[in-house]
Amino acid sequence: MGRLKRGSFARNETHRSNAVFDGFELSLLSFLPLALNSAFYLSFLETMFDFLLKQPKNKLNHSKLFSNVLDKRYQELVVKHHIQSDEEQIKVLGHLQHLLEGIAEQVDKSKQLAFNNIFATTPLSTKSLYIFGDVGRGKSMLMDVFFDACPIESKRRVHFHAFMQEVHEYMHHWRSKYGGDPLPSLAVKIRQNSLLLCFDEFQVTDIADAMLLARLFTRLFDQGIIFVATSNQHPDELYKDGLQRELFLPFIESLKNCSEIIELVAKEDYRLSYFKSMKTTFYLESEGKGQQFLQQRFNELTNDGGIENRILHIKGRELVLQKTHGDILFSSFDELCGKTLGAADYLAIANEFNTLLIAGIPCLSKEIRDQVRRFVTLIDALYENKVKLICSIAIPVEQLFFEDKTFDFKRTQSRLIEMQSEKYFQSKHVVC
């Protein structure tokens, strides 16, 4: 789901009631007073409840349809060589399967409540899941498998940073228009939009987020919202050494009480293994099919996952990135260097993404001097943050040359060469 503008948490949940009862419920509501005043009301009610609540003998239990569905989908990815089978991943998958079956069972129960316009349905009682572990272990992949299989429509998968940006935007709009506390309205809007939230890259680095999370998520939990989150940190490590962290501690306790904390301890960094298996990371455009090469790499890195827009807020401005998945960005030289972006923009990108795919790096010339200058700044930011770079380029890096008195391109050339090395790909992504 892309960026949601003002009113971004507007309702889009679809309620799918049983069509057999739609007309019946309306007629029932008009007839009920008469029935209650009649001598035969006891017999009427007994017949009515038997009709509404009794399940056909041949009707399949919805939750049973989802038994072991995640393992089946996981094994399909293994057979197709998209991933390697890993015992630790399968263990975590078992927890996700349990959550999936709990949600499916709750869907069954809610469908059996014929008086859903009279009696309120109970919130989902299943605990949320918080999955943490080192980078490249398959956390996001497992969450994607779960999300795709989940049988409810009111669900959303979103990068946590993007979610929090939407939260702050909603609160700013509310306060400027109405004043007062926007959180009660915000929590209701989020619940109207989604019953299940899947957060990728759950992390807290901003004091504004830290101060808000406890109040917001307490309300979301009270609304019955379930979430699945992936993170590189145990909850106790979130916002560590942050300003006024003592005010953030109640959120950590609430998070641990309302969710199951699961560590994915897979020994191998599968993303690093993938990088090692690549014969080239800088694809020469002269060989043709540069875009196809990058698209294939993107599909493999994301396991053919969905694409979403990402909006970075930088010094009061918005930087819209059209093609992202988790911590992977697919962009182009024109998009990143053809616009009036600066060091702050490139630093934000380098902090946000672990891997960057850039299409169409051209031969460098004085005619595109401004673009070259931005490219130098971009590479500096990527290099300092150890962002992994895959690109299509017009000529070999060794032949790239640009002479200018205001910056040293030789350093950029040297960094581009190093960024293709195995040692560089083994380095850990740095977030400033």
PyMOL commands that set and color helices and strands:
alter all, ss='L'
color gray80, all
select helices_A, chain A and resi 19-36+41-53+62-65+69-79+87-112+139-149+160-177+183-193+207-222+235-237+245-247+249-258+270-277+285-287+290-301+333-337+343-352+366-384+397-399+409-418+422-426
alter helices_A, ss='H'
color red, helices_A
select strands_A, chain A and resi 128-132+155-159+196-200+226-231+259-263+282-284+308-314+317-325+328-332+355-361+388-393
alter strands_A, ss='S'
color yellow, strands_A
deselect
rebuild
show_as cartoon
